[in-house]
Amino acid sequence: MSFLIDPPWLYATGKAYGRMMPERTPTAKAVEGATIGAFLATSISLYLERPWTKPIWRACRASSGRDWMLNSGVFKLDWRRAGPRTHLASALLFATYPLWLALGLKRGRRGRDD
């Protein structure tokens, strides 16, 4: 998971859920909550460089979880010197995760009527 990959992945997941699950059922809400929870738990843990995330960032050929979250193997940001601005920007990006899923859900539910 990374800031470059997570938003489109959440949108696509929401779109698929929206097409497959009826609106606003307890099951749909539980699946949506579990999805956001899994994304946030994993991505924040990567950013905070929790030891359990090492297999993930190593599989992505990154130098650390934060390197993977910030650079996604594409950019060259200095993840070792991330300061308050980087942390604030990252927190704001994490805060958008539910929005991406919600946008996908909205589009997927609208698509069921097509």
A tleap script that builds the chain and sets N, CA, C and O, in Angstrom:
source leaprc.protein.ff14SB
mol = sequence {
  NMET SER PHE LEU ILE ASP PRO PRO TRP LEU
  TYR ALA THR GLY LYS ALA TYR GLY ARG MET
  MET PRO GLU ARG THR PRO THR ALA LYS ALA
  VAL GLU GLY ALA THR ILE GLY ALA PHE LEU
  ALA THR SER ILE SER LEU TYR LEU GLU ARG
  PRO TRP THR LYS PRO ILE TRP ARG ALA CYS
  ARG ALA SER SER GLY ARG ASP TRP MET LEU
  ASN SER GLY VAL PHE LYS LEU ASP TRP ARG
  ARG ALA GLY PRO ARG THR HIE LEU ALA SER
  ALA LEU LEU PHE ALA THR TYR PRO LEU TRP
  LEU ALA LEU GLY LEU LYS ARG GLY ARG ARG
  GLY ARG ASP CASP
}
set mol.1.N position { 0.842 -1.165 0.000 }
set mol.1.CA position { 0.000 0.000 0.000 }
set mol.1.C position { 0.888 1.229 0.000 }
set mol.1.O position { 1.959 1.232 0.607 }
set mol.2.N position { 0.450 2.252 -0.668 }
set mol.2.CA position { 1.221 3.484 -0.730 }
set mol.2.C position { 0.277 4.628 -1.071 }
set mol.2.O position { -0.854 4.407 -1.503 }
set mol.3.N position { 0.752 5.842 -0.873 }
set mol.3.CA position { -0.089 6.996 -1.182 }
set mol.3.C position { -0.416 7.091 -2.655 }
set mol.3.O position { -1.428 7.690 -3.018 }
set mol.4.N position { 0.400 6.526 -3.506 }
set mol.4.CA position { 0.150 6.549 -4.937 }
set mol.4.C position { -0.866 5.482 -5.347 }
set mol.4.O position { -1.655 5.693 -6.268 }
set mol.5.N position { -0.844 4.361 -4.678 }
set mol.5.CA position { -1.673 3.222 -5.059 }
set mol.5.C position { -2.995 3.170 -4.294 }
set mol.5.O position { -4.018 2.790 -4.865 }
set mol.6.N position { -2.992 3.541 -3.021 }
set mol.6.CA position { -4.168 3.353 -2.175 }
set mol.6.C position { -5.435 4.057 -2.668 }
set mol.6.O position { -6.483 3.412 -2.712 }
set mol.7.N position { -5.401 5.344 -3.041 }
set mol.7.CA position { -6.652 5.980 -3.471 }
set mol.7.C position { -7.336 5.292 -4.650 }
set mol.7.O position { -8.534 5.020 -4.567 }
set mol.8.N position { -6.621 4.993 -5.757 }
set mol.8.CA position { -7.337 4.307 -6.834 }
set mol.8.C position { -7.789 2.894 -6.441 }
set mol.8.O position { -8.821 2.415 -6.910 }
set mol.9.N position { -7.012 2.236 -5.580 }
set mol.9.CA position { -7.384 0.904 -5.129 }
set mol.9.C position { -8.655 0.975 -4.275 }
set mol.9.O position { -9.552 0.146 -4.428 }
set mol.10.N position { -8.731 1.953 -3.387 }
set mol.10.CA position { -9.935 2.124 -2.567 }
set mol.10.C position { -11.135 2.476 -3.439 }
set mol.10.O position { -12.227 1.950 -3.223 }
set mol.11.N position { -10.952 3.348 -4.411 }
set mol.11.CA position { -12.033 3.719 -5.316 }
set mol.11.C position { -12.543 2.492 -6.073 }
set mol.11.O position { -13.749 2.255 -6.141 }
set mol.12.N position { -11.624 1.719 -6.637 }
set mol.12.CA position { -12.008 0.525 -7.397 }
set mol.12.C position { -12.694 -0.502 -6.499 }
set mol.12.O position { -13.658 -1.147 -6.911 }
set mol.13.N position { -12.200 -0.651 -5.279 }
set mol.13.CA position { -12.827 -1.583 -4.335 }
set mol.13.C position { -14.231 -1.120 -4.001 }
set mol.13.O position { -15.168 -1.918 -3.995 }
set mol.14.N position { -14.380 0.179 -3.722 }
set mol.14.CA position { -15.706 0.725 -3.443 }
set mol.14.C position { -16.653 0.546 -4.608 }
set mol.14.O position { -17.826 0.222 -4.420 }
set mol.15.N position { -16.152 0.754 -5.807 }
set mol.15.CA position { -16.986 0.584 -7.006 }
set mol.15.C position { -17.462 -0.863 -7.128 }
set mol.15.O position { -18.627 -1.115 -7.436 }
set mol.16.N position { -16.557 -1.808 -6.884 }
set mol.16.CA position { -16.932 -3.226 -6.942 }
set mol.16.C position { -17.948 -3.550 -5.851 }
set mol.16.O position { -18.938 -4.233 -6.115 }
set mol.17.N position { -17.718 -3.073 -4.635 }
set mol.17.CA position { -18.669 -3.297 -3.552 }
set mol.17.C position { -20.025 -2.703 -3.903 }
set mol.17.O position { -21.063 -3.329 -3.688 }
set mol.18.N position { -20.006 -1.495 -4.443 }
set mol.18.CA position { -21.261 -0.833 -4.800 }
set mol.18.C position { -22.073 -1.603 -5.816 }
set mol.18.O position { -23.303 -1.584 -5.783 }
set mol.19.N position { -21.389 -2.276 -6.714 }
set mol.19.CA position { -22.096 -3.078 -7.718 }
set mol.19.C position { -22.612 -4.402 -7.149 }
set mol.19.O position { -23.633 -4.923 -7.599 }
set mol.20.N position { -21.895 -4.944 -6.150 }
set mol.20.CA position { -22.227 -6.278 -5.631 }
set mol.20.C position { -23.166 -6.278 -4.426 }
set mol.20.O position { -23.960 -7.202 -4.255 }
set mol.21.N position { -23.075 -5.248 -3.597 }
set mol.21.CA position { -23.813 -5.277 -2.329 }
set mol.21.C position { -24.940 -4.258 -2.319 }
set mol.21.O position { -24.797 -3.144 -2.823 }
set mol.22.N position { -26.058 -4.658 -1.738 }
set mol.22.CA position { -27.160 -3.699 -1.597 }
set mol.22.C position { -26.722 -2.517 -0.731 }
set mol.22.O position { -25.839 -2.632 0.120 }
set mol.23.N position { -27.356 -1.403 -0.974 }
set mol.23.CA position { -27.020 -0.201 -0.204 }
set mol.23.C position { -27.349 -0.350 1.271 }
set mol.23.O position { -28.367 -0.932 1.645 }
set mol.24.N position { -26.475 0.184 2.089 }
set mol.24.CA position { -26.714 0.446 3.502 }
set mol.24.C position { -27.170 -0.742 4.348 }
set mol.24.O position { -27.835 -0.534 5.363 }
set mol.25.N position { -26.847 -1.953 3.977 }
set mol.25.CA position { -27.177 -3.103 4.814 }
set mol.25.C position { -26.106 -3.233 5.899 }
set mol.25.O position { -24.998 -2.726 5.731 }
set mol.26.N position { -26.418 -3.895 6.990 }
set mol.26.CA position { -25.399 -4.106 8.015 }
set mol.26.C position { -24.166 -4.841 7.472 }
set mol.26.O position { -23.040 -4.531 7.861 }
set mol.27.N position { -24.373 -5.796 6.591 }
set mol.27.CA position { -23.246 -6.521 6.001 }
set mol.27.C position { -22.382 -5.588 5.170 }
set mol.27.O position { -21.156 -5.614 5.275 }
set mol.28.N position { -23.014 -4.765 4.344 }
set mol.28.CA position { -22.267 -3.822 3.513 }
set mol.28.C position { -21.465 -2.855 4.385 }
set mol.28.O position { -20.300 -2.578 4.098 }
set mol.29.N position { -22.080 -2.350 5.434 }
set mol.29.CA position { -21.387 -1.432 6.343 }
set mol.29.C position { -20.196 -2.114 7.004 }
set mol.29.O position { -19.139 -1.504 7.162 }
set mol.30.N position { -20.361 -3.374 7.389 }
set mol.30.CA position { -19.270 -4.113 8.033 }
set mol.30.C position { -18.113 -4.329 7.062 }
set mol.30.O position { -16.949 -4.177 7.434 }
set mol.31.N position { -18.429 -4.679 5.832 }
set mol.31.CA position { -17.384 -4.891 4.826 }
set mol.31.C position { -16.656 -3.583 4.530 }
set mol.31.O position { -15.431 -3.566 4.417 }
set mol.32.N position { -17.401 -2.495 4.403 }
set mol.32.CA position { -16.793 -1.192 4.151 }
set mol.32.C position { -15.883 -0.790 5.316 }
set mol.32.O position { -14.765 -0.324 5.097 }
set mol.33.N position { -16.351 -0.967 6.530 }
set mol.33.CA position { -15.551 -0.631 7.709 }
set mol.33.C position { -14.300 -1.475 7.811 }
set mol.33.O position { -13.225 -0.969 8.133 }
set mol.34.N position { -14.438 -2.761 7.536 }
set mol.34.CA position { -13.274 -3.647 7.575 }
set mol.34.C position { -12.253 -3.260 6.508 }
set mol.34.O position { -11.047 -3.334 6.743 }
set mol.35.N position { -12.731 -2.851 5.345 }
set mol.35.CA position { -11.834 -2.448 4.264 }
set mol.35.C position { -11.044 -1.205 4.657 }
set mol.35.O position { -9.820 -1.174 4.525 }
set mol.36.N position { -11.740 -0.187 5.137 }
set mol.36.CA position { -11.045 1.037 5.561 }
set mol.36.C position { -10.097 0.722 6.709 }
set mol.36.O position { -8.967 1.210 6.737 }
set mol.37.N position { -10.551 -0.084 7.646 }
set mol.37.CA position { -9.704 -0.459 8.779 }
set mol.37.C position { -8.431 -1.156 8.340 }
set mol.37.O position { -7.348 -0.855 8.842 }
set mol.38.N position { -8.555 -2.089 7.403 }
set mol.38.CA position { -7.376 -2.817 6.917 }
set mol.38.C position { -6.413 -1.890 6.175 }
set mol.38.O position { -5.200 -1.960 6.373 }
set mol.39.N position { -6.955 -1.030 5.329 }
set mol.39.CA position { -6.102 -0.094 4.604 }
set mol.39.C position { -5.378 0.845 5.556 }
set mol.39.O position { -4.165 1.027 5.454 }
set mol.40.N position { -6.124 1.445 6.486 }
set mol.40.CA position { -5.504 2.392 7.412 }
set mol.40.C position { -4.506 1.708 8.344 }
set mol.40.O position { -3.409 2.221 8.567 }
set mol.41.N position { -4.879 0.566 8.882 }
set mol.41.CA position { -3.969 -0.132 9.798 }
set mol.41.C position { -2.659 -0.500 9.105 }
set mol.41.O position { -1.578 -0.322 9.667 }
set mol.42.N position { -2.763 -1.005 7.897 }
set mol.42.CA position { -1.561 -1.404 7.168 }
set mol.42.C position { -0.749 -0.196 6.718 }
set mol.42.O position { 0.466 -0.158 6.908 }
set mol.43.N position { -1.408 0.779 6.131 }
set mol.43.CA position { -0.689 1.931 5.596 }
set mol.43.C position { -0.062 2.783 6.694 }
set mol.43.O position { 1.082 3.216 6.559 }
set mol.44.N position { -0.789 3.028 7.772 }
set mol.44.CA position { -0.228 3.798 8.878 }
set mol.44.C position { 0.920 3.029 9.523 }
set mol.44.O position { 1.928 3.623 9.907 }
set mol.45.N position { 0.773 1.728 9.643 }
set mol.45.CA position { 1.858 0.914 10.198 }
set mol.45.C position { 3.093 0.951 9.309 }
set mol.45.O position { 4.218 0.995 9.806 }
set mol.46.N position { 2.889 0.934 8.004 }
set mol.46.CA position { 4.014 1.084 7.089 }
set mol.46.C position { 4.683 2.438 7.295 }
set mol.46.O position { 5.906 2.524 7.409 }
set mol.47.N position { 3.882 3.482 7.342 }
set mol.47.CA position { 4.431 4.832 7.513 }
set mol.47.C position { 5.207 4.957 8.822 }
set mol.47.O position { 6.256 5.599 8.874 }
set mol.48.N position { 4.683 4.338 9.873 }
set mol.48.CA position { 5.338 4.398 11.184 }
set mol.48.C position { 6.446 3.363 11.337 }
set mol.48.O position { 7.077 3.267 12.390 }
set mol.49.N position { 6.676 2.595 10.285 }
set mol.49.CA position { 7.738 1.599 10.225 }
set mol.49.C position { 7.635 0.545 11.327 }
set mol.49.O position { 8.619 0.220 11.993 }
set mol.50.N position { 6.444 0.030 11.500 }
set mol.50.CA position { 6.233 -1.043 12.461 }
set mol.50.C position { 6.907 -2.308 11.940 }
set mol.50.O position { 6.840 -2.594 10.744 }
set mol.51.N position { 7.555 -3.067 12.819 }
set mol.51.CA position { 8.317 -4.251 12.386 }
set mol.51.C position { 7.503 -5.263 11.574 }
set mol.51.O position { 8.037 -5.875 10.649 }
set mol.52.N position { 6.243 -5.448 11.898 }
set mol.52.CA position { 5.455 -6.462 11.204 }
set mol.52.C position { 5.255 -6.143 9.726 }
set mol.52.O position { 4.868 -7.023 8.956 }
set mol.53.N position { 5.513 -4.894 9.312 }
set mol.53.CA position { 5.309 -4.521 7.906 }
set mol.53.C position { 6.533 -4.807 7.023 }
set mol.53.O position { 6.473 -4.628 5.807 }
set mol.54.N position { 7.626 -5.245 7.625 }
set mol.54.CA position { 8.854 -5.458 6.857 }
set mol.54.C position { 8.651 -6.353 5.627 }
set mol.54.O position { 9.154 -6.013 4.557 }
set mol.55.N position { 7.937 -7.482 5.733 }
set mol.55.CA position { 7.745 -8.301 4.525 }
set mol.55.C position { 7.025 -7.550 3.399 }
set mol.55.O position { 7.268 -7.814 2.221 }
set mol.56.N position { 6.150 -6.626 3.756 }
set mol.56.CA position { 5.420 -5.865 2.734 }
set mol.56.C position { 6.372 -4.940 1.996 }
set mol.56.O position { 6.463 -4.992 0.769 }
set mol.57.N position { 7.094 -4.080 2.746 }
set mol.57.CA position { 7.950 -3.117 2.053 }
set mol.57.C position { 9.133 -3.777 1.370 }
set mol.57.O position { 9.619 -3.284 0.353 }
set mol.58.N position { 9.600 -4.891 1.924 }
set mol.58.CA position { 10.696 -5.598 1.256 }
set mol.58.C position { 10.216 -6.196 -0.069 }
set mol.58.O position { 10.939 -6.165 -1.065 }
set mol.59.N position { 8.995 -6.739 -0.079 }
set mol.59.CA position { 8.437 -7.288 -1.321 }
set mol.59.C position { 8.279 -6.207 -2.385 }
set mol.59.O position { 8.317 -6.489 -3.583 }
set mol.60.N position { 8.102 -4.972 -1.934 }
set mol.60.CA position { 7.958 -3.835 -2.857 }
set mol.60.C position { 9.296 -3.209 -3.216 }
set mol.60.O position { 9.352 -2.204 -3.926 }
set mol.61.N position { 10.379 -3.812 -2.719 }
set mol.61.CA position { 11.740 -3.349 -2.988 }
set mol.61.C position { 11.986 -1.923 -2.486 }
set mol.61.O position { 12.692 -1.135 -3.116 }
set mol.62.N position { 11.387 -1.619 -1.341 }
set mol.62.CA position { 11.583 -0.312 -0.719 }
set mol.62.C position { 12.595 -0.447 0.415 }
set mol.62.O position { 12.894 -1.553 0.864 }
set mol.63.N position { 13.113 0.679 0.866 }
set mol.63.CA position { 14.082 0.684 1.954 }
set mol.63.C position { 13.427 0.642 3.324 }
set mol.63.O position { 14.065 0.268 4.308 }
set mol.64.N position { 12.164 1.021 3.393 }
set mol.64.CA position { 11.401 0.991 4.644 }
set mol.64.C position { 9.930 1.170 4.312 }
set mol.64.O position { 9.557 1.421 3.167 }
set mol.65.N position { 9.108 1.034 5.336 }
set mol.65.CA position { 7.679 1.273 5.138 }
set mol.65.C position { 7.384 2.706 4.740 }
set mol.65.O position { 6.565 2.962 3.857 }
set mol.66.N position { 8.056 3.634 5.397 }
set mol.66.CA position { 7.839 5.047 5.055 }
set mol.66.C position { 8.328 5.341 3.640 }
set mol.66.O position { 7.683 6.088 2.904 }
set mol.67.N position { 9.449 4.764 3.260 }
set mol.67.CA position { 9.933 4.918 1.888 }
set mol.67.C position { 8.867 4.437 0.913 }
set mol.67.O position { 8.582 5.111 -0.077 }
set mol.68.N position { 8.279 3.286 1.184 }
set mol.68.CA position { 7.256 2.754 0.290 }
set mol.68.C position { 6.033 3.667 0.250 }
set mol.68.O position { 5.515 3.956 -0.829 }
set mol.69.N position { 5.568 4.122 1.410 }
set mol.69.CA position { 4.383 4.972 1.448 }
set mol.69.C position { 4.610 6.286 0.697 }
set mol.69.O position { 3.736 6.733 -0.045 }
set mol.70.N position { 5.758 6.896 0.883 }
set mol.70.CA position { 6.016 8.204 0.275 }
set mol.70.C position { 6.464 8.117 -1.178 }
set mol.70.O position { 6.078 8.957 -1.991 }
set mol.71.N position { 7.259 7.131 -1.513 }
set mol.71.CA position { 7.870 7.087 -2.842 }
set mol.71.C position { 7.252 6.081 -3.800 }
set mol.71.O position { 7.315 6.274 -5.014 }
set mol.72.N position { 6.666 5.028 -3.290 }
set mol.72.CA position { 5.997 4.011 -4.115 }
set mol.72.C position { 6.891 3.440 -5.206 }
set mol.72.O position { 6.393 2.943 -6.216 }
set mol.73.N position { 8.201 3.504 -5.017 }
set mol.73.CA position { 9.111 3.011 -6.041 }
set mol.73.C position { 9.196 3.920 -7.258 }
set mol.73.O position { 9.817 3.560 -8.257 }
set mol.74.N position { 8.571 5.105 -7.183 }
set mol.74.CA position { 8.513 6.022 -8.313 }
set mol.74.C position { 9.251 7.325 -8.019 }
set mol.74.O position { 10.024 7.817 -8.841 }
set mol.75.N position { 9.002 7.870 -6.841 }
set mol.75.CA position { 9.563 9.170 -6.482 }
set mol.75.C position { 10.883 9.014 -5.733 }
set mol.75.O position { 11.293 7.897 -5.414 }
set mol.76.N position { 11.527 10.099 -5.464 }
set mol.76.CA position { 12.817 10.094 -4.774 }
set mol.76.C position { 12.796 11.037 -3.560 }
set mol.76.O position { 13.785 11.717 -3.287 }
set mol.77.N position { 11.680 11.078 -2.842 }
set mol.77.CA position { 11.598 11.927 -1.658 }
set mol.77.C position { 12.512 11.378 -0.568 }
set mol.77.O position { 12.685 10.164 -0.455 }
set mol.78.N position { 13.094 12.259 0.225 }
set mol.78.CA position { 13.988 11.841 1.303 }
set mol.78.C position { 13.152 11.401 2.507 }
set mol.78.O position { 12.866 12.200 3.399 }
set mol.79.N position { 12.774 10.156 2.522 }
set mol.79.CA position { 11.899 9.619 3.562 }
set mol.79.C position { 12.585 9.597 4.921 }
set mol.79.O position { 11.914 9.592 5.953 }
set mol.80.N position { 13.920 9.583 4.933 }
set mol.80.CA position { 14.666 9.552 6.207 }
set mol.80.C position { 14.569 10.878 6.955 }
set mol.80.O position { 14.710 10.916 8.177 }
set mol.81.N position { 14.333 11.949 6.234 }
set mol.81.CA position { 14.290 13.276 6.846 }
set mol.81.C position { 12.878 13.842 6.870 }
set mol.81.O position { 12.693 15.059 6.875 }
set mol.82.N position { 11.893 12.974 6.886 }
set mol.82.CA position { 10.502 13.434 6.945 }
set mol.82.C position { 10.294 14.219 8.234 }
set mol.82.O position { 10.596 13.739 9.326 }
set mol.83.N position { 9.778 15.424 8.090 }
set mol.83.CA position { 9.555 16.292 9.242 }
set mol.83.C position { 8.085 16.585 9.446 }
set mol.83.O position { 7.231 15.888 8.897 }
set mol.84.N position { 7.777 17.604 10.224 }
set mol.84.CA position { 6.383 17.930 10.542 }
set mol.84.C position { 5.504 18.156 9.316 }
set mol.84.O position { 4.349 17.730 9.312 }
set mol.85.N position { 6.009 18.804 8.294 }
set mol.85.CA position { 5.199 19.034 7.087 }
set mol.85.C position { 4.842 17.721 6.395 }
set mol.85.O position { 3.701 17.512 5.981 }
set mol.86.N position { 5.825 16.849 6.278 }
set mol.86.CA position { 5.581 15.545 5.650 }
set mol.86.C position { 4.590 14.740 6.476 }
set mol.86.O position { 3.699 14.096 5.923 }
set mol.87.N position { 4.739 14.773 7.786 }
set mol.87.CA position { 3.819 14.032 8.654 }
set mol.87.C position { 2.398 14.594 8.552 }
set mol.87.O position { 1.431 13.832 8.520 }
set mol.88.N position { 2.271 15.915 8.503 }
set mol.88.CA position { 0.956 16.534 8.367 }
set mol.88.C position { 0.328 16.178 7.023 }
set mol.88.O position { -0.845 15.809 6.960 }
set mol.89.N position { 1.105 16.288 5.956 }
set mol.89.CA position { 0.588 15.932 4.632 }
set mol.89.C position { 0.164 14.469 4.600 }
set mol.89.O position { -0.861 14.130 4.009 }
set mol.90.N position { 0.946 13.608 5.229 }
set mol.90.CA position { 0.606 12.182 5.275 }
set mol.90.C position { -0.679 11.957 6.047 }
set mol.90.O position { -1.530 11.178 5.618 }
set mol.91.N position { -0.832 12.627 7.183 }
set mol.91.CA position { -2.062 12.499 7.967 }
set mol.91.C position { -3.269 12.952 7.160 }
set mol.91.O position { -4.328 12.328 7.218 }
set mol.92.N position { -3.113 14.030 6.414 }
set mol.92.CA position { -4.219 14.505 5.573 }
set mol.92.C position { -4.548 13.493 4.479 }
set mol.92.O position { -5.717 13.275 4.163 }
set mol.93.N position { -3.526 12.881 3.908 }
set mol.93.CA position { -3.774 11.849 2.897 }
set mol.93.C position { -4.500 10.651 3.507 }
set mol.93.O position { -5.438 10.126 2.907 }
set mol.94.N position { -4.079 10.218 4.685 }
set mol.94.CA position { -4.782 9.118 5.353 }
set mol.94.C position { -6.247 9.482 5.602 }
set mol.94.O position { -7.131 8.634 5.485 }
set mol.95.N position { -6.493 10.732 5.942 }
set mol.95.CA position { -7.868 11.174 6.226 }
set mol.95.C position { -8.761 11.099 4.988 }
set mol.95.O position { -9.985 11.072 5.118 }
set mol.96.N position { -8.171 11.066 3.794 }
set mol.96.CA position { -8.984 10.974 2.574 }
set mol.96.C position { -9.369 9.545 2.221 }
set mol.96.O position { -10.207 9.335 1.344 }
set mol.97.N position { -8.784 8.575 2.872 }
set mol.97.CA position { -9.054 7.180 2.510 }
set mol.97.C position { -10.548 6.835 2.525 }
set mol.97.O position { -11.028 6.231 1.565 }
set mol.98.N position { -11.296 7.188 3.560 }
set mol.98.CA position { -12.734 6.876 3.525 }
set mol.98.C position { -13.457 7.551 2.355 }
set mol.98.O position { -14.411 6.998 1.808 }
set mol.99.N position { -13.002 8.736 1.977 }
set mol.99.CA position { -13.611 9.439 0.852 }
set mol.99.C position { -13.453 8.655 -0.448 }
set mol.99.O position { -14.399 8.542 -1.227 }
set mol.100.N position { -12.251 8.112 -0.682 }
set mol.100.CA position { -12.024 7.345 -1.912 }
set mol.100.C position { -12.940 6.130 -1.989 }
set mol.100.O position { -13.499 5.831 -3.044 }
set mol.101.N position { -13.090 5.433 -0.867 }
set mol.101.CA position { -13.989 4.278 -0.851 }
set mol.101.C position { -15.428 4.733 -1.094 }
set mol.101.O position { -16.159 4.110 -1.863 }
set mol.102.N position { -15.827 5.815 -0.437 }
set mol.102.CA position { -17.197 6.327 -0.593 }
set mol.102.C position { -17.487 6.751 -2.029 }
set mol.102.O position { -18.574 6.491 -2.545 }
set mol.103.N position { -16.525 7.399 -2.675 }
set mol.103.CA position { -16.715 7.785 -4.074 }
set mol.103.C position { -16.888 6.560 -4.968 }
set mol.103.O position { -17.736 6.551 -5.861 }
set mol.104.N position { -16.092 5.539 -4.726 }
set mol.104.CA position { -16.236 4.303 -5.491 }
set mol.104.C position { -17.581 3.634 -5.243 }
set mol.104.O position { -18.225 3.153 -6.175 }
set mol.105.N position { -18.002 3.606 -3.974 }
set mol.105.CA position { -19.307 3.029 -3.649 }
set mol.105.C position { -20.428 3.763 -4.380 }
set mol.105.O position { -21.330 3.142 -4.943 }
set mol.106.N position { -20.359 5.083 -4.362 }
set mol.106.CA position { -21.385 5.884 -5.028 }
set mol.106.C position { -21.433 5.575 -6.519 }
set mol.106.O position { -22.507 5.407 -7.097 }
set mol.107.N position { -20.266 5.505 -7.124 }
set mol.107.CA position { -20.219 5.210 -8.566 }
set mol.107.C position { -20.694 3.785 -8.864 }
set mol.107.O position { -21.415 3.552 -9.835 }
set mol.108.N position { -20.283 2.840 -8.023 }
set mol.108.CA position { -20.703 1.458 -8.233 }
set mol.108.C position { -22.199 1.266 -8.079 }
set mol.108.O position { -22.817 0.516 -8.835 }
set mol.109.N position { -22.776 1.938 -7.106 }
set mol.109.CA position { -24.236 1.832 -6.909 }
set mol.109.C position { -24.988 2.496 -8.032 }
set mol.109.O position { -26.045 2.019 -8.444 }
set mol.110.N position { -24.460 3.582 -8.526 }
set mol.110.CA position { -25.093 4.250 -9.663 }
set mol.110.C position { -24.983 3.369 -10.900 }
set mol.110.O position { -25.890 3.333 -11.731 }
set mol.111.N position { -23.852 2.653 -11.014 }
set mol.111.CA position { -23.617 1.778 -12.162 }
set mol.111.C position { -24.523 0.565 -12.211 }
set mol.111.O position { -24.725 -0.020 -13.275 }
set mol.112.N position { -25.085 0.172 -11.037 }
set mol.112.CA position { -25.981 -0.984 -11.011 }
set mol.112.C position { -27.254 -0.710 -11.808 }
set mol.112.O position { -27.901 -1.631 -12.308 }
set mol.113.N position { -27.599 0.562 -11.914 }
set mol.113.CA position { -28.819 0.932 -12.624 }
set mol.113.C position { -28.611 1.110 -14.116 }
set mol.113.O position { -29.565 1.309 -14.867 }
set mol.114.N position { -27.329 1.034 -14.549 }
set mol.114.CA position { -27.015 1.224 -15.979 }
set mol.114.C position { -27.561 0.099 -16.825 }
set mol.114.O position { -27.387 0.103 -18.044 }
savepdb mol mol.pdb
quit
